[in-house]
């Protein structure tokens, strides 16, 4: 059966708590002060088992205007509302404010309950019913059933219970899979168990033994035990009232307004982008940078509203805004929120989060407003493409896209597959995506830098891969970067060899100036086959710039004309092969070769003979045994 959370709403002393007790047998006024004064101050909770076996939870909220913030803490996350109006008083101030809040939060399922039926006569009751029908006609509960009851005599309760069962079947369940999050509304300690928090699980599921993240303090904690409807369970699902026994954390470390969530799913932020609408009934005008009370989940934070397209907002109007918080808030794209005026504190409006991790936005900027409109109103496909194309040089993961759009993994994968089939998105590796536009930007940047590099260093084979990545694409991992390069190689725009990148078909070619220097170096090397000049000697004799000489040496190495036999000595390939031939001829007659003999055979000095024969050892042409060499 469905998991349903039912909330009460209505003016103070209109019988909400008495009604809950009549339905469930539980008095939700648990505080002594509440029982003494006869009013609800804090949130109350009661499990509710319907006759058809449906299990629900009732959140009983206070109705006094001084405790609206507590009412808000309970109203977030409810699936349906019992909107209570006392028959002897009718519609009162907090009736209207609670209705405004229900509308802002988008609670569409509900029942209007006229309580204290036993305290009025039939004519008065009919008059109040008409008044209520007329009132709800212009609200989100238009067309909701109206049932008159007496919590004292029990009259009407059976009909109400039947109606609750019917409406509960129409409730859309919260997603029980994917990332989990729970706004904390109570924190207390239980002897023998330790710290316990309660709340309505908004999404996902908690399991005993899970590690969850406490936000906004970003602390990971383990779940020791779970309870749903006062019964111990191994798993709690979205849409249930849950008591979570936490391990290794003190009550003093947690407060109402904190969250428990899947680690890494949510992050605290001081700025959110949103669509804000002022309620029709407010007499307040909201000006840019007005200070407000921001309510989301069970949290209340002071903040200031930046109006992005105007200087003031009036009753009934809506606009894109950025809300700058005085303390970090935790939210997700699509979350509803309520805004109350700073002083005097009254509910003035609310809206929906568009970007929970917003950057500072410029006012009256068409691009900013366009971006927010796409994020708010665009299809999932449009939002995904926008996220990928608005950050073209970034690689986004499945988790990134889930956070940005607020939808499930399955929905994203389905849309990404469509975008991929339209050649708009590429899956680089499993769960890692980039737009084709982004690939084009990266390709263009690579090609541009390779052209400059080839022009500046015509003798080099190519740009070292890792140097290119770290300098221009440091935010992309080596693994993903190599996968992107592979795509470009398949497209034929570039190629790679020996960890170097080059434009397709590029061959290192010296210009006329370089050719002249190369010829001079070759002449020097060939004139001194077994006594080759060092780099410093070449630089001094030819008057070459060190950087140019280094380029030429590397080019000759790459071409195979010279061979590096030690850190500062190079022989021509011709010298290497001629030396091998001379020594092979010697070994055809003798078994052992001394360094002195090698020196004399090659007509050189020990300075050159030693590194050369050591090179021959390394390439396994010879092998050293003591003070002599033998042919391998």
C-alpha positions as CSV (number, residue, x, y, z in Angstrom):
1,X,0.0,0.0,0.0
2,X,1.0,3.6,-0.5
3,X,3.1,5.5,2.1
4,X,1.1,8.6,3.0
5,X,1.8,11.5,5.3
6,X,-1.2,13.5,6.3
7,X,-0.9,17.0,7.7
8,X,-3.4,19.2,9.6
9,X,-3.7,22.9,9.0
10,X,-6.0,25.6,10.4
11,X,-6.5,28.4,12.9
12,X,-5.6,28.1,16.6
13,X,-8.1,26.3,18.7
14,X,-10.1,25.0,15.8
15,X,-9.8,21.4,17.0
16,X,-6.9,20.0,15.0
17,X,-5.3,18.1,17.9
18,X,-8.6,16.9,19.2
19,X,-9.5,15.6,15.8
20,X,-6.2,13.7,15.5
21,X,-6.8,12.1,18.9
22,X,-10.3,11.1,17.8
23,X,-9.0,9.5,14.7
24,X,-5.9,7.8,16.2
25,X,-6.4,7.7,19.9
26,X,-3.1,9.7,20.4
27,X,-2.8,13.1,22.0
28,X,-0.1,14.8,19.9
29,X,0.3,17.6,22.5
30,X,3.2,16.0,24.3
31,X,4.6,19.1,26.0
32,X,3.3,20.0,29.5
33,X,2.9,23.6,28.4
34,X,0.8,22.5,25.5
35,X,-1.5,20.4,27.7
36,X,-1.7,23.2,30.3
37,X,-2.6,25.9,27.7
38,X,-4.7,23.7,25.5
39,X,-2.8,24.8,22.3
40,X,-0.2,23.1,20.1
41,X,3.2,24.8,20.2
42,X,5.4,22.1,18.7
43,X,4.8,19.6,16.0
44,X,2.9,16.5,17.0
45,X,3.0,13.1,15.2
46,X,0.6,10.1,15.3
47,X,0.6,6.8,13.4
48,X,-2.8,6.2,11.7
49,X,-4.0,2.8,10.6
50,X,-7.0,3.0,8.3
51,X,-9.7,0.3,8.2
52,X,-8.4,-1.0,4.9
53,X,-5.0,-1.6,6.4
54,X,-3.5,1.5,4.9
55,X,-0.8,2.9,7.2
56,X,-0.3,6.6,7.3
57,X,1.2,9.2,9.6
58,X,-0.4,12.4,10.8
59,X,1.6,15.6,11.4
60,X,-0.3,17.9,13.7
61,X,0.8,21.5,13.3
62,X,0.3,24.4,15.7
63,X,-2.2,27.1,14.6
64,X,-1.2,30.1,16.6
65,X,0.4,32.9,14.5
66,X,3.4,32.9,16.9
67,X,4.2,29.3,15.9
68,X,3.9,29.5,12.1
69,X,7.5,28.5,11.7
70,X,6.7,25.2,13.5
71,X,3.7,24.8,11.2
72,X,5.9,25.3,8.2
73,X,8.4,22.6,9.5
74,X,5.5,20.1,9.6
75,X,3.8,21.2,6.3
76,X,6.8,20.4,4.1
77,X,6.7,16.9,2.9
78,X,3.0,16.1,3.6
79,X,1.0,14.3,0.9
80,X,-2.5,15.5,1.8
81,X,-4.0,17.9,4.2
82,X,-6.9,17.8,6.7
83,X,-7.8,21.5,6.5
84,X,-9.6,22.2,9.8
85,X,-12.1,25.0,10.2
86,X,-14.2,25.3,13.4
87,X,-17.9,25.5,12.7
88,X,-18.5,28.0,15.5
89,X,-15.9,30.5,14.2
90,X,-15.5,29.9,10.5
91,X,-12.6,31.3,8.5
92,X,-10.0,33.1,10.6
93,X,-6.6,34.8,10.0
94,X,-4.5,31.7,10.4
95,X,-7.0,29.8,8.3
96,X,-6.0,32.1,5.4
97,X,-2.3,32.0,6.2
98,X,-2.2,28.2,6.4
99,X,-4.1,28.0,3.1
100,X,-1.5,30.3,1.5
101,X,1.3,28.0,2.8
102,X,-0.5,24.9,1.5
103,X,-0.9,26.6,-1.9
104,X,2.8,27.6,-2.0
105,X,3.9,24.0,-1.2
106,X,1.6,22.6,-3.8
107,X,-0.4,20.3,-1.6
108,X,-3.2,19.5,-4.0
109,X,-4.9,16.6,-2.1
110,X,-7.0,17.4,0.9
111,X,-10.2,17.4,2.8
112,X,-11.9,20.4,4.4
113,X,-13.0,19.3,7.9
114,X,-15.5,21.4,9.7
115,X,-15.0,20.6,13.4
116,X,-17.1,21.3,16.5
117,X,-20.3,20.4,14.7
118,X,-21.9,19.7,18.1
119,X,-21.4,23.3,19.1
120,X,-23.6,24.9,16.5
121,X,-27.2,24.4,15.1
122,X,-28.0,23.2,11.7
123,X,-28.7,26.6,10.1
124,X,-25.4,28.0,11.4
125,X,-23.5,24.9,10.1
126,X,-25.1,25.3,6.6
127,X,-24.1,29.0,6.6
128,X,-20.5,28.2,7.5
129,X,-20.4,25.4,4.9
130,X,-21.4,27.9,2.2
131,X,-18.8,30.4,3.4
132,X,-16.1,27.7,3.3
133,X,-17.2,26.5,-0.2
134,X,-17.0,30.1,-1.5
135,X,-13.6,30.6,0.1
136,X,-11.9,27.3,-1.1
137,X,-13.2,28.0,-4.7
138,X,-10.3,30.3,-5.2
139,X,-7.6,28.1,-3.6
140,X,-5.6,25.0,-4.4
141,X,-8.3,22.9,-2.5
142,X,-11.0,23.9,-4.9
143,X,-13.4,21.0,-5.2
144,X,-12.1,19.2,-2.1
145,X,-14.7,17.4,-0.1
146,X,-16.1,19.2,2.9
147,X,-17.1,17.0,5.9
148,X,-18.6,18.2,9.2
149,X,-17.5,16.3,12.3
150,X,-17.6,16.3,16.1
151,X,-14.5,15.0,17.7
152,X,-16.4,14.9,21.0
153,X,-19.5,12.9,19.9
154,X,-17.8,11.1,17.0
155,X,-20.5,12.3,14.5
156,X,-19.1,12.4,11.0
157,X,-15.8,10.6,11.8
158,X,-16.7,7.4,10.0
159,X,-17.5,9.4,6.8
160,X,-14.2,11.4,7.3
161,X,-12.2,8.1,7.6
162,X,-13.8,6.8,4.4
163,X,-12.9,10.0,2.6
164,X,-9.3,9.9,3.9
165,X,-9.0,6.3,2.5
166,X,-10.3,7.5,-0.9
167,X,-8.0,10.5,-1.2
168,X,-5.0,8.6,0.1
169,X,-5.4,6.3,-3.0
170,X,-4.9,9.4,-5.2
171,X,-1.7,10.5,-3.6
172,X,1.4,10.2,-5.8
173,X,4.1,8.4,-3.8
174,X,7.5,9.9,-3.2
175,X,10.3,8.1,-5.1
176,X,11.6,5.2,-2.9
177,X,14.7,4.6,-5.0
178,X,17.7,6.8,-5.7
179,X,19.3,9.3,-3.4
180,X,17.8,9.6,0.1
181,X,17.1,12.7,2.1
182,X,15.3,13.5,5.3
183,X,14.7,17.0,6.9
184,X,15.1,16.7,10.7
185,X,12.2,18.0,12.7
186,X,13.0,16.6,16.2
187,X,16.2,15.7,18.0
188,X,16.2,13.9,21.3
189,X,18.1,11.2,23.3
190,X,16.7,7.8,24.4
191,X,18.3,5.9,27.3
192,X,20.2,2.9,26.0
193,X,20.1,4.1,22.4
194,X,21.5,7.6,22.3
195,X,20.7,10.3,19.8
196,X,17.4,10.0,17.8
197,X,16.2,12.2,15.0
198,X,12.8,12.2,13.3
199,X,11.5,13.4,10.0
200,X,9.6,12.6,6.9
201,X,11.8,10.7,4.4
202,X,11.4,12.8,1.2
203,X,13.1,10.4,-1.2
204,X,15.1,7.2,-1.4
205,X,15.4,4.8,1.6
206,X,17.4,4.3,4.7
207,X,18.8,1.0,5.9
208,X,20.1,0.0,9.3
209,X,23.9,0.2,9.0
210,X,23.9,2.8,6.2
211,X,26.3,5.7,6.4
212,X,24.4,9.0,5.9
213,X,25.6,12.6,5.7
214,X,24.5,15.2,8.3
215,X,24.0,18.6,6.6
216,X,24.9,21.4,6.5
217,X,27.8,20.4,8.7
218,X,28.9,17.7,6.2
219,X,29.5,14.9,8.8
220,X,29.1,11.3,8.0
221,X,27.2,9.2,10.6
222,X,26.1,5.6,10.7
223,X,22.4,4.5,11.2
224,X,22.2,2.2,14.3
225,X,18.4,1.6,14.3
226,X,15.2,2.7,12.5
227,X,11.6,2.9,13.5
228,X,8.5,3.5,11.4
229,X,5.1,3.8,13.1
230,X,6.8,3.0,16.4
231,X,7.9,-0.3,15.0
232,X,11.5,-1.4,14.5
233,X,12.4,-1.9,10.8
234,X,15.5,-2.7,8.7
235,X,14.5,-0.4,5.9
236,X,12.5,2.9,5.8
237,X,11.1,4.3,2.5
238,X,10.3,7.7,1.1
239,X,6.9,8.9,2.3
240,X,7.2,7.4,5.8
241,X,7.7,9.1,9.2
242,X,11.0,7.8,10.4
243,X,12.8,7.8,13.7
244,X,16.6,7.3,13.1
245,X,18.9,6.2,15.9
246,X,22.3,7.6,15.0
247,X,25.7,6.3,16.1
248,X,28.5,8.4,17.5
249,X,26.9,11.9,17.5
250,X,25.5,14.0,20.4
251,X,22.1,15.7,20.5
252,X,23.9,19.0,20.9
253,X,25.5,18.5,17.5
254,X,22.1,18.4,15.6
255,X,19.2,20.8,15.4
256,X,15.9,21.1,13.6
257,X,16.6,22.2,10.1
258,X,19.5,19.8,9.5
259,X,19.3,17.1,7.0
260,X,20.3,13.4,6.7
261,X,21.1,12.4,3.1
262,X,23.0,10.0,0.9
263,X,26.7,11.1,1.2
264,X,27.6,13.5,-1.5
265,X,24.1,14.0,-2.8
266,X,23.4,17.5,-1.4
267,X,25.7,20.4,-0.5
268,X,25.2,23.5,1.6
269,X,25.0,26.8,-0.2
270,X,24.6,30.5,0.5
271,X,22.9,31.3,-2.8
272,X,20.0,29.8,-4.6
273,X,18.2,30.8,-7.8
274,X,14.5,30.5,-7.7
275,X,11.1,31.5,-9.1
276,X,9.3,33.6,-6.4
277,X,5.6,34.5,-6.3
278,X,3.9,36.8,-3.8
279,X,0.6,35.6,-2.6
280,X,-2.5,37.6,-3.6
281,X,-3.5,38.4,-0.1
282,X,-0.3,40.1,1.0
283,X,-0.3,43.8,1.5
284,X,3.5,43.8,1.4
285,X,5.7,45.0,-1.6
286,X,9.0,43.2,-1.8
287,X,11.8,45.4,-2.9
288,X,15.3,44.4,-4.2
289,X,17.6,43.3,-1.3
290,X,14.7,43.0,1.1
291,X,15.5,40.9,4.1
292,X,13.2,37.8,4.5
293,X,12.7,34.6,6.5
294,X,13.4,31.6,4.1
295,X,11.7,28.3,5.0
296,X,12.5,25.0,3.3
297,X,12.0,21.6,4.8
298,X,12.3,22.1,8.5
299,X,14.9,24.9,8.2
300,X,14.4,28.6,8.7
301,X,17.2,31.0,7.6
302,X,17.4,34.7,7.2
303,X,18.3,35.9,3.7
304,X,17.9,38.8,1.2
305,X,16.1,38.7,-2.1
306,X,17.8,39.9,-5.3
307,X,15.2,40.7,-7.9
308,X,16.8,39.8,-11.2
309,X,14.4,41.5,-13.6
310,X,12.7,44.4,-11.6
311,X,13.1,46.6,-8.6
312,X,10.0,45.5,-6.7
313,X,7.5,42.7,-6.5
314,X,3.8,43.2,-5.7
315,X,1.0,40.9,-4.5
316,X,0.2,38.2,-7.1
317,X,3.3,38.8,-9.1
318,X,6.2,36.4,-9.7
319,X,9.8,36.8,-10.8
320,X,13.1,35.1,-11.1
321,X,15.2,35.9,-8.0
322,X,18.4,35.0,-6.3
323,X,18.2,34.5,-2.5
324,X,21.4,35.2,-0.6
325,X,21.4,33.4,2.7
326,X,22.9,34.5,6.0
327,X,23.6,30.8,6.9
328,X,24.0,27.9,4.5
329,X,20.9,26.1,3.3
330,X,20.5,22.6,1.9
331,X,18.1,22.1,-0.9
332,X,17.5,20.4,-4.3
333,X,16.3,21.6,-7.7
334,X,12.5,21.7,-7.7
335,X,12.1,22.0,-3.9
336,X,9.3,24.3,-2.8
337,X,10.0,27.1,-0.3
338,X,8.1,29.7,1.7
339,X,9.1,33.3,2.2
340,X,8.0,35.4,5.2
341,X,8.5,39.1,5.6
342,X,11.3,40.0,8.0
343,X,9.3,42.3,10.3
344,X,6.5,42.1,11.0
345,X,6.8,38.3,10.3
346,X,4.0,37.4,7.9
347,X,3.8,34.9,5.1
348,X,4.2,36.8,1.8
349,X,5.0,34.2,-0.8
350,X,7.1,31.3,-1.9
351,X,8.2,29.4,-4.9
352,X,10.5,26.6,-6.3
353,X,14.2,26.2,-6.3
354,X,15.8,26.4,-9.8
355,X,19.5,26.2,-8.9
356,X,20.5,25.1,-5.4
357,X,24.2,25.9,-6.0
358,X,23.9,29.3,-7.7
359,X,26.7,31.6,-8.6
360,X,26.3,35.4,-8.1
361,X,24.0,36.6,-10.8
362,X,23.8,40.0,-12.5
363,X,20.5,41.8,-12.4
364,X,18.7,42.7,-15.7
365,X,20.9,40.3,-17.7
366,X,19.0,38.6,-20.5
367,X,21.3,35.6,-20.6
368,X,20.8,35.0,-16.9
369,X,17.0,35.2,-17.2
370,X,17.1,32.9,-20.3
371,X,19.2,30.4,-18.5
372,X,16.8,30.3,-15.5
373,X,13.8,29.9,-17.8
374,X,15.4,26.9,-19.5
375,X,16.2,25.4,-16.1
376,X,12.6,26.0,-14.8
377,X,10.4,25.3,-17.8
378,X,12.5,23.3,-20.3
379,X,11.9,19.6,-21.0
380,X,14.3,17.2,-19.4
381,X,16.1,16.8,-22.7
382,X,16.5,20.6,-23.0
383,X,17.7,20.9,-19.4
384,X,20.3,18.1,-19.9
385,X,21.6,19.6,-23.1
386,X,21.7,23.1,-21.6
387,X,23.7,21.8,-18.6
388,X,26.2,20.1,-20.9
389,X,26.4,22.9,-23.4
390,X,26.6,25.7,-20.9
391,X,29.8,24.1,-19.5
392,X,31.2,22.9,-22.8
393,X,34.8,22.2,-21.6
394,X,33.6,20.3,-18.6
395,X,32.9,16.6,-18.3
396,X,29.6,15.9,-16.4
397,X,28.8,12.6,-14.6
398,X,25.4,11.0,-14.2
399,X,25.5,12.3,-10.5
400,X,26.2,15.8,-11.7
401,X,23.2,15.7,-14.0
402,X,21.0,14.3,-11.3
403,X,21.9,17.2,-9.0
404,X,21.4,19.8,-11.7
405,X,18.0,18.5,-12.9
406,X,16.5,16.9,-9.8
407,X,15.4,13.8,-11.6
408,X,16.2,10.1,-11.3
409,X,19.0,8.1,-12.9
410,X,16.7,6.1,-15.1
411,X,15.0,9.3,-16.5
412,X,18.4,10.8,-17.3
413,X,19.7,7.7,-19.0
414,X,16.7,7.5,-21.2
415,X,17.0,11.1,-22.3
416,X,20.7,10.9,-22.8
417,X,20.3,8.0,-25.1
418,X,17.9,10.0,-27.2
419,X,20.3,13.0,-27.3
420,X,23.2,10.6,-28.2
421,X,21.1,9.2,-31.1
422,X,20.7,12.7,-32.4
423,X,24.5,13.3,-32.2
424,X,24.1,16.0,-29.5
425,X,25.7,14.1,-26.6
426,X,28.5,11.6,-26.3
427,X,29.0,9.2,-23.5
428,X,32.8,9.2,-23.0
429,X,32.7,6.3,-20.6
430,X,30.0,4.8,-18.5
431,X,28.0,7.6,-16.8
432,X,30.4,10.3,-18.1
433,X,29.0,12.7,-20.7
434,X,29.9,15.7,-22.9
435,X,27.9,17.5,-25.5
436,X,29.0,17.4,-29.1
437,X,29.2,21.2,-28.9
438,X,31.7,20.7,-26.0
439,X,33.7,18.2,-28.0
440,X,33.9,20.7,-30.9
441,X,35.2,23.3,-28.5
442,X,37.8,20.9,-27.1
443,X,38.8,19.8,-30.6
444,X,39.1,23.4,-31.8
445,X,41.3,24.3,-28.8
446,X,43.5,21.3,-29.4
447,X,43.9,22.0,-33.1
448,X,44.6,25.7,-32.4
449,X,47.3,24.9,-29.9
450,X,48.8,22.1,-32.1
451,X,49.1,24.6,-35.0
452,X,50.9,27.1,-32.8
453,X,53.1,24.4,-31.4
454,X,54.1,23.0,-34.8
455,X,54.8,26.5,-36.0
456,X,57.0,27.3,-33.0
457,X,58.7,23.9,-32.9
458,X,58.7,22.6,-36.4
459,X,61.4,20.0,-35.5
460,X,59.4,18.4,-32.7
461,X,57.3,15.4,-33.4
462,X,54.3,16.7,-31.4
463,X,52.9,18.2,-28.2
464,X,53.4,15.9,-25.1
465,X,49.9,14.6,-24.2
466,X,50.1,15.1,-20.5
467,X,51.5,18.6,-20.9
468,X,48.6,19.5,-23.2
469,X,46.1,18.0,-20.7
470,X,47.5,19.6,-17.5
471,X,48.0,23.0,-19.2
472,X,44.7,23.4,-21.0
473,X,42.3,20.7,-19.7
474,X,43.5,20.2,-16.1
475,X,39.9,19.6,-14.9
476,X,39.7,16.5,-17.1
477,X,41.2,13.3,-15.8
478,X,44.0,11.6,-17.8
479,X,41.8,8.6,-18.5
480,X,38.9,10.6,-19.9
481,X,41.2,12.9,-21.8
482,X,42.7,9.9,-23.6
483,X,39.2,8.6,-24.4
484,X,38.4,12.0,-25.9
485,X,41.6,12.0,-27.9
486,X,40.7,8.6,-29.3
487,X,37.5,10.0,-30.6
488,X,39.3,12.8,-32.4
489,X,41.8,10.3,-33.9
490,X,38.9,8.3,-35.2
491,X,37.5,11.5,-36.7
492,X,40.8,12.1,-38.4
493,X,41.6,15.6,-37.0
494,X,44.7,14.6,-35.1
495,X,46.9,11.6,-34.3
496,X,49.2,10.5,-31.5
497,X,52.5,8.7,-31.4
498,X,54.8,7.9,-28.4
499,X,52.6,10.0,-26.0
500,X,52.8,13.0,-28.3
501,X,49.9,14.8,-30.1
502,X,50.1,16.1,-33.6
503,X,47.8,17.3,-36.4
504,X,46.8,14.6,-38.8
505,X,49.6,14.1,-41.3
506,X,52.1,16.4,-39.6
507,X,55.8,15.5,-40.2
508,X,58.6,17.4,-38.5
509,X,60.3,19.3,-41.2
510,X,63.1,21.9,-40.8
511,X,62.9,25.2,-42.6
512,X,65.7,26.7,-44.7
513,X,67.4,28.2,-41.6
514,X,67.2,25.0,-39.6
515,X,68.5,23.0,-42.7
516,X,71.6,25.1,-42.8
517,X,72.3,24.5,-39.1
518,X,71.6,20.8,-39.4
519,X,74.1,20.5,-42.3
520,X,76.8,22.2,-40.3
521,X,76.2,19.9,-37.3
522,X,76.3,16.8,-39.5
523,X,79.6,18.0,-41.0
524,X,81.1,18.3,-37.5
525,X,79.7,14.9,-36.4
526,X,80.8,13.1,-39.6
527,X,84.3,14.6,-39.5
528,X,84.8,13.3,-36.0
529,X,83.0,9.9,-35.9
530,X,84.6,8.6,-32.8
531,X,85.4,12.0,-31.2
532,X,82.1,13.7,-31.6
533,X,81.7,17.3,-30.4
534,X,79.6,17.8,-27.2
535,X,76.5,20.1,-27.2
536,X,78.5,22.9,-25.5
537,X,81.3,22.5,-28.1
538,X,78.8,22.7,-31.0
539,X,77.1,25.8,-29.4
540,X,80.5,27.6,-29.1
541,X,81.9,26.6,-32.5
542,X,78.7,27.3,-34.5
543,X,77.5,30.2,-32.4
544,X,74.1,28.6,-32.0
545,X,71.4,29.7,-29.6
546,X,71.0,27.0,-26.9
547,X,67.3,26.6,-27.4
548,X,67.7,26.2,-31.2
549,X,70.5,23.7,-30.7
550,X,68.4,21.7,-28.3
551,X,65.6,21.5,-30.9
552,X,68.0,20.4,-33.6
553,X,69.5,17.7,-31.4
554,X,66.1,16.4,-30.5
555,X,65.1,16.4,-34.1
556,X,68.2,14.4,-35.1
557,X,67.5,12.0,-32.3
558,X,64.0,11.5,-33.4
559,X,65.1,11.0,-37.0
560,X,67.7,8.4,-35.8
561,X,70.6,10.3,-37.3
562,X,72.3,10.5,-33.9
563,X,72.2,8.2,-30.8
564,X,72.5,9.3,-27.2
565,X,75.1,7.2,-25.5
566,X,75.4,9.1,-22.3
567,X,73.9,12.2,-20.6
568,X,76.0,14.6,-22.7
569,X,77.4,12.6,-25.5
570,X,76.0,11.7,-28.9
571,X,77.4,9.6,-31.7
572,X,76.1,9.4,-35.3
573,X,74.2,6.3,-36.2
574,X,77.0,5.7,-38.8
575,X,79.6,5.8,-36.0
576,X,77.6,3.3,-33.9
577,X,77.3,0.8,-36.8
578,X,81.0,1.3,-37.9
579,X,82.2,0.8,-34.3
580,X,80.2,-2.4,-34.1
581,X,81.7,-3.6,-37.4
582,X,85.2,-2.9,-36.2
583,X,84.7,-4.7,-32.9
584,X,82.9,-7.6,-34.6
585,X,86.0,-8.1,-36.8
586,X,88.1,-8.0,-33.7
587,X,85.9,-10.6,-31.9
588,X,86.2,-12.9,-34.9
589,X,89.8,-13.3,-33.9
590,X,89.8,-12.7,-30.1
591,X,87.5,-13.7,-27.3
592,X,88.1,-10.7,-24.9
593,X,88.2,-7.0,-25.4
594,X,89.8,-4.5,-23.0
595,X,88.8,-0.8,-22.9
596,X,92.3,0.2,-24.0
597,X,92.1,-2.2,-27.0
598,X,88.7,-0.7,-28.0
599,X,90.2,2.8,-27.7
600,X,93.0,1.9,-30.1
601,X,90.7,0.0,-32.5
602,X,88.4,3.0,-32.8
603,X,91.3,5.5,-32.9
604,X,89.8,7.6,-30.1
605,X,90.4,8.4,-26.5
606,X,89.2,6.9,-23.2
607,X,86.8,9.9,-22.9
608,X,84.8,8.6,-25.9
609,X,85.6,4.9,-25.8
610,X,84.2,4.3,-22.3
611,X,80.6,5.7,-22.9
612,X,80.5,4.0,-26.3
613,X,81.4,0.5,-25.1
614,X,79.0,1.0,-22.1
615,X,76.3,1.7,-24.7
616,X,77.2,-1.5,-26.5
617,X,76.8,-3.3,-23.2
618,X,73.3,-1.8,-22.7
619,X,72.2,-2.8,-26.2
620,X,73.7,-6.3,-25.5
621,X,76.2,-6.2,-28.3
622,X,78.9,-6.8,-25.7
623,X,78.9,-8.0,-22.1
624,X,81.3,-6.9,-19.4
625,X,83.1,-9.5,-17.3
626,X,85.4,-8.0,-14.8
627,X,87.7,-5.6,-16.8
628,X,87.0,-7.1,-20.2
629,X,84.1,-7.4,-22.7
630,X,83.0,-10.4,-24.6
631,X,80.7,-10.6,-27.6
632,X,77.1,-11.5,-26.8
